[in-house]
Amino acid sequence: MLAVISLTKGGLEQAEKLKALKACHVFHKPKPFKEEVLRIYRDYDQILFIMATGIVVRTLGPVLGHKSSDPAVLVMDEKGKHVISLLSGHLGGANALTHEIAGLLNSVPVITTSSDTNNLLSVDMLAEKNGWLLRDFEGAKKVTALLVDGHKIHTHNFKVDEKAYDDQNGDGLVYLGHKDMTFDKPNVRLIPKNLVLGIGCRKNTPYHILEAFIMVVLREHGFEKEAVSKITSAWVKKDENCLNVLSEAWQIDFETYDKDQLLSVETLFESSEFVKETIGVGCVSEPSGYLGSDKGSCLLHKIKKQGMTLSIWENTKCYTL
């Protein structure tokens, strides 16, 4: 949600004009000013200040964090002539919001990030556009600097139809994957949100036990929780509480496969006679993960613990855009 903060009569007029065109919360002369502004800064992901830029900089300076977590911050003069993207232009969406508000109020958008002024797609925006995770911000900064200076950027392990990115060569490199790699040029890793967890578990397994098991495995093998897009299991687990709670808590899909579907690929994996006698198929974790990843690649074969099984797969189709 957008918060609009004004201090003068002219600023309030601009705020009300914007409110008639776009959903937002208007705060006029909040008191005590600094404390209220910092509260708004914590509570909102988009903030437009209609006042002098210096006031905004001095107020927010002590609490600024990182562009990956700070809200989008914009500044506009009380006449509505210019709208400035001040903070979190890319990841926070301040640049896009600046263009939107400038269009609504017939103002001039002011964008100062080099990649935007040169009409180039920065590394962080490449990640944002495709739903990939970015953790190495220093690497992204170095590769984007090369991009802005006119260098080609090599895309390793994927292709993308974007200006200045080339899958054959380049002075900097962007690669897509779940494991760190070493290159002899400035590089940055982007992480696709394409992991599928194949899960088997005993009936009534407590949710906190299952989640703790999964988190330990992910951390030990260098996988990001946020890269998980789906969990899968057998049809008999469709109403299993721990799996449904996991799906809801992590906000990811939960898919189950029927007996015939699992049997069609069962011979590809190690089976258990006990599981076969119990539900009619010899394995759950690996075949369900295999099907759920659209017959993708196995990144981690089945791990067992306290009646739980887990395998990790990736849907490799994301590497061809």
Buried (B, 14 or more C-beta within 10 A) or exposed (E): EBBBBBBEEBBBBBBEEBBEEBEBBBBBEBEEEEEBBBEBBEEBEBBBBBBEEEBBBEBBEEEBEEBEEBBBBBBBBBEBEBBBBBBBBBBBBBBBBBBBBBEBBEBEBBBEBBBBEBEBBBBBBBBBEBEBBBBBBEBBBBBBBBBBEEBBBBBBBBBBEBEBBEEEEBBBBBBBBBEEEEEEEBBBBBBBBBBBBBBBBEEEBEBEBBBEBBEEBBEEEEBBEEBBBBBBBBBBBBEBEBBBBBBEEBEBEBBBBEBEBBBEBBEEBEBBEEBEEEBEBBBBBBBBBBBBBEEBEBBBEBBEEEEBBBBBBBBBEBBEE
